[in-house]
Every structure is written in C-alpha cells, then in structure tokens.
Amino acid sequence: MKIYNNHSLDNSLNIKSVSKFFIEINNQDDFNDLYDFIKKEKLPVLIVGEGTNLVLPDKFNGIAVKPIFNEIIINKNNTVSAGASVNWHKLVLNMIDNNIYGFENLSLIPGSVGAAPIQNIGAYGQEISNLIKEIYCYDYNSDDFIKYSKNQCKFTYRDSLFKNSNKIIYKVVFNSNNPKLLNFEYESIKNFINNNNVNSSELRLSEVSNLICNIRNKNLPNPNIIPNAGSFFKNAIVKKDLIRTDVFPIKDLIVWDLDDQYSKIGTARLIELIKDKLPYNKNVGLYKNHNLVLVTNSNASQDDVLNYAHQIKDIVFDTFNIMLEIEPQVVIN
Ligand SMILES: Cc1cc2nc3c(=O)[nH]c(=O)nc-3n(C[C@H](O)[C@H](O)[C@H](O)COP(=O)(O)OP(=O)(O)OC[C@H]3O[C@@H](n4cnc5c(N)ncnc54)[C@H](O)[C@@H]3O)c2cc1C
C-alpha cells in the first residue's frame, strides 16, 4: 500500500481538488493495512476510479483510496474476470476481440471496471447488470472480504447496493456465454442505421462498437477535451398526473410510461425547454449537443458546478413540478 499526502484528485470536470491522504491498493493483502490506517485516522473515505463521475471539493479532508487491480482473465468456465482499475472501454474492446457478445452497446463509457457496477452503467438499451455474474469486494468497516452474486447486488436504474456503501470492489466477474444477439432497438441506433444506410444484418461485433462510438462522439463531449461528467441528472421517475402542464403541454416532453401511474421523463428535454431562463455562468454551461451534460472551462469549483446545477433544478421544478436528481457523486468536504 502506498500513502501520499495532499495528493491531487483527477476528475473529468477538471475541478482542482486535493485529498489529505491518497492511498493506492495494489493487492488483497494491502486491505488489512488500509483497515488499520482508516481506524487510526478516523476520516471519511472516498474510493476513486478514473474520476469521471465525481464532483469534488477543492480540499477533501479524508482518505481517497484507489484500488489498482488491472488484470483481465478469460476463464474456462464461461466467465471473464476483470480487475477494478481496468479501463471499461478497454475491457469492451477485449471482449469484442474474443467474440464475446453483450458489451458492444456499452462501448466508450468512460471510467473503470470497479466503478461501473456502482451506478449500474447503462447506454443504448444495455446495462452492465445484464452481464455480471459476481462481484468481489472488501468492506473497510467490517474488515471482511465479500463475494456478491448478481442477484445480491440490488441493481436498478443507475443504482446498486454498492452506492454510498463501505465496499471497495476489486474484481468483477462477467458471463462470457451471452446470447450472440445484437440489440439495435434504441431510438438513436435505429436513426443512425437509417440515416447512414447501414445494413444492420451484416454488422460484426466490432462494427457495432464503432457505430456506438460514432453516435456517442456526435452527442457527448470528450472529457479529455471539454471537461464534463456525462449526464449530470438522472431521467426523472414521477407520477404522471403530478406533472405541471400549464407552461408546456405534456406532448412537448419525452415520456416513457412505466405503469398506470409512474413514468420516466426525459430530463434532457426538460432542460432544453427551460434553458433560456438559465443565468449565464462564466465557468459552467450546458454542452451544445446535449442538454444533460454540464461542461466546465477547467476553472470551475465544486460550488460553481453545484450552483449551476441547482439553478437548473429550481427552474425545472417551478416549470414542471419535477424534482431532478444529480447523477454523479457529490463529495462533501
Ligand atoms: C462523457 C461521459 C459520458 C458518460 N456516459 C455514461 C453512460 O453512457 N452511462 C453511464 O451509466 N455512465 C456514463 N458516464 C458516467 C461514468 O462513465 C460512470 O459513472 C463510470 O462508471 C465512472 O467510472 P470512474 O472510474 O470514473 O469512477 P469515479 O468517477 O472515480 O467514481 C464514481 C463512483 O464510483 C465509486 N467507485 C469508484 N471505483 C470504485 C471501486 N473500485 N469500488 C467501489 N466504489 C468505487 C466512487 O466512490 C464514486 O462513488 C459518463 C461520464 C462521462 C464523463
């Protein structure tokens, strides 16, 4: 285990942030030393991956822990094991090279394998929970190593048992014998196929992955060029009859009915409808091609980002009676 003092925390919003302690964990034995360190220091703990879903304070007065486990192993029993620090897209490409189906629609999602189950990453009609067999973690409160089967992980939309828990994921095991079927059902995939005269029946796995990358590159900013944390708000799940419709009629919104009462509402459209009312902010704004994505100019603080997000939340609430929920983890000082 390596301990650094006052170490900067990389994050895709490019907020300048420093952690009092930063600890790298390189093998399972290190977890016992980590347990002793946390007990001794009695400070808050933050697990970090690649920092693409974090809104950090300028000073985190705690212990940032980075698990570094970077092996991908294709096992004989129709599974693949991947260490927490493997880059997610690198794993997707590896699966495609090995003709393993199911990962292709999740191409180019930024971040690490260890963070991916936390919010059950998903895109283009696929979620990581459909691919997982089991997860290995260490609980730094109880000093226990625990293996969770997929059904124990409580995966739902952008959520799991691991969110805001004391568990450090160090290995994820995936099924590798998924059905050899491609999923083109998502609206933007269908549009891309139609608009570009793609013959979808002849696409190979690698071509599907490229297609997804093309769609993403058109809609989402590359965090290495324009700082952002992906979708800043979750789609809202609300009772349909409580939505305010006197300012904008319901037909202006994007509504996916979940059952008789509840619907999922496309948050990007809500923001599109109110964005003219947002005050100008010199450090934070909305991405020109995607209203759900907050971008910064690398000079924004956590306060700048959160103030802007709260202005959006307030205007959306006043206009639609819908309370938005922030998707990335906001780290408290
Ligand atoms: C441009 C862009 C596009 C994106 N598109 C999508 C998308 O399509 N779908 C989607 O679902 N998300 C998307 N995201 C969000 C992001 O990619 C995911 O949340 C990703 O899983 C974050 O990985 P990370 O390694 O950067 O995690 P971090 O940002 O470092 O951490 C995120 C959370 O996971 C926890 N964590 C990290 N590693 C571990 C670990 N090993 N054990 C336990 N907890 C851990 C952290 O404490 C924190 O709560 C996007 C982000 C960006 C910037």
The ligand as an SDF file (V2000), in Angstrom:
LIG
                    3D

 53 58  0  0  0  0  0  0  0  0999 V2000
  -18.5170   11.8340  -21.2800 C   0  0  0  0  0  0  0  0  0  0  0  0
  -19.1320   10.9020  -20.2770 C   0  0  0  0  0  0  0  0  0  0  0  0
  -20.1030   10.0120  -20.7020 C   0  0  0  0  0  0  0  0  0  0  0  0
  -20.6840    9.1130  -19.7990 C   0  0  0  0  0  0  0  0  0  0  0  0
  -21.6270    8.2480  -20.2700 N   0  0  0  0  0  0  0  0  0  0  0  0
  -22.2070    7.3700  -19.4170 C   0  0  0  0  0  0  0  0  0  0  0  0
  -23.1850    6.4520  -19.9020 C   0  0  0  0  0  0  0  0  0  0  0  0
  -23.4830    6.3990  -21.0920 O   0  0  0  0  0  0  0  0  0  0  0  0
  -23.7670    5.6280  -18.9940 N   0  0  0  0  0  0  0  0  0  0  0  0
  -23.4300    5.6330  -17.6730 C   0  0  0  0  0  0  0  0  0  0  0  0
  -24.0050    4.8440  -16.9010 O   0  0  0  0  0  0  0  0  0  0  0  0
  -22.5000    6.4980  -17.1860 N   0  0  0  0  0  0  0  0  0  0  0  0
  -21.8890    7.3520  -18.0290 C   0  0  0  0  0  0  0  0  0  0  0  0
  -20.9390    8.2390  -17.5620 N   0  0  0  0  0  0  0  0  0  0  0  0
  -20.5800    8.2060  -16.1300 C   0  0  0  0  0  0  0  0  0  0  0  0
  -19.2810    7.3860  -15.8480 C   0  0  0  0  0  0  0  0  0  0  0  0
  -18.7180    6.9590  -17.0420 O   0  0  0  0  0  0  0  0  0  0  0  0
  -19.5730    6.1700  -14.9820 C   0  0  0  0  0  0  0  0  0  0  0  0
  -20.2110    6.5330  -13.8000 O   0  0  0  0  0  0  0  0  0  0  0  0
  -18.2880    5.3870  -14.6470 C   0  0  0  0  0  0  0  0  0  0  0  0
  -18.6300    4.1280  -14.1280 O   0  0  0  0  0  0  0  0  0  0  0  0
  -17.3670    6.1340  -13.6590 C   0  0  0  0  0  0  0  0  0  0  0  0
  -16.1500    5.4260  -13.5750 O   0  0  0  0  0  0  0  0  0  0  0  0
  -14.8920    6.0470  -12.8210 P   0  0  0  0  0  0  0  0  0  0  0  0
  -13.8480    5.0140  -12.7550 O   0  0  0  0  0  0  0  0  0  0  0  0
  -14.5090    7.3170  -13.4590 O   0  0  0  0  0  0  0  0  0  0  0  0
  -15.4960    6.2950  -11.3730 O   0  0  0  0  0  0  0  0  0  0  0  0
  -15.2540    7.5360  -10.3870 P   0  0  0  0  0  0  0  0  0  0  0  0
  -15.8140    8.7660  -11.0020 O   0  0  0  0  0  0  0  0  0  0  0  0
  -13.8480    7.5790   -9.9490 O   0  0  0  0  0  0  0  0  0  0  0  0
  -16.1970    7.1130   -9.1760 O   0  0  0  0  0  0  0  0  0  0  0  0
  -17.5920    7.0460   -9.3580 C   0  0  0  0  0  0  0  0  0  0  0  0
  -18.2360    6.3910   -8.1310 C   0  0  0  0  0  0  0  0  0  0  0  0
  -17.8110    5.0440   -8.0000 O   0  0  0  0  0  0  0  0  0  0  0  0
  -17.1390    4.8310   -6.7390 C   0  0  0  0  0  0  0  0  0  0  0  0
  -16.0560    3.8880   -7.0350 N   0  0  0  0  0  0  0  0  0  0  0  0
  -15.0950    4.0200   -7.9830 C   0  0  0  0  0  0  0  0  0  0  0  0
  -14.3350    2.8990   -8.0210 N   0  0  0  0  0  0  0  0  0  0  0  0
  -14.8180    2.0680   -7.0620 C   0  0  0  0  0  0  0  0  0  0  0  0
  -14.4440    0.7570   -6.6020 C   0  0  0  0  0  0  0  0  0  0  0  0
  -13.4400    0.0620   -7.1590 N   0  0  0  0  0  0  0  0  0  0  0  0
  -15.1470    0.2240   -5.5710 N   0  0  0  0  0  0  0  0  0  0  0  0
  -16.1760    0.8890   -5.0010 C   0  0  0  0  0  0  0  0  0  0  0  0
  -16.5690    2.1300   -5.3920 N   0  0  0  0  0  0  0  0  0  0  0  0
  -15.9040    2.7000   -6.4200 C   0  0  0  0  0  0  0  0  0  0  0  0
  -16.6790    6.2100   -6.3140 C   0  0  0  0  0  0  0  0  0  0  0  0
  -16.5270    6.2860   -4.9010 O   0  0  0  0  0  0  0  0  0  0  0  0
  -17.8330    7.0720   -6.8120 C   0  0  0  0  0  0  0  0  0  0  0  0
  -18.9290    6.9640   -5.9360 O   0  0  0  0  0  0  0  0  0  0  0  0
  -20.3120    9.1280  -18.4370 C   0  0  0  0  0  0  0  0  0  0  0  0
  -19.3250   10.0310  -17.9950 C   0  0  0  0  0  0  0  0  0  0  0  0
  -18.7340   10.9050  -18.9180 C   0  0  0  0  0  0  0  0  0  0  0  0
  -17.6690   11.8490  -18.4550 C   0  0  0  0  0  0  0  0  0  0  0  0
  1  2  1  0
  2  3  1  0
  2 52  2  0
  3  4  2  0
  4  5  1  0
  4 50  1  0
  5  6  2  0
  6  7  1  0
  6 13  1  0
  7  8  2  0
  7  9  1  0
  9 10  1  0
 10 11  2  0
 10 12  1  0
 12 13  2  0
 13 14  1  0
 14 15  1  0
 14 50  1  0
 15 16  1  0
 16 17  1  0
 16 18  1  0
 18 19  1  0
 18 20  1  0
 20 21  1  0
 20 22  1  0
 22 23  1  0
 23 24  1  0
 24 25  2  0
 24 26  1  0
 24 27  1  0
 27 28  1  0
 28 29  2  0
 28 30  1  0
 28 31  1  0
 31 32  1  0
 32 33  1  0
 33 34  1  0
 33 48  1  0
 34 35  1  0
 35 36  1  0
 35 46  1  0
 36 37  1  0
 36 45  1  0
 37 38  2  0
 38 39  1  0
 39 40  1  0
 39 45  2  0
 40 41  1  0
 40 42  2  0
 42 43  1  0
 43 44  2  0
 44 45  1  0
 46 47  1  0
 46 48  1  0
 48 49  1  0
 50 51  2  0
 51 52  1  0
 52 53  1  0
M  END
$$$$
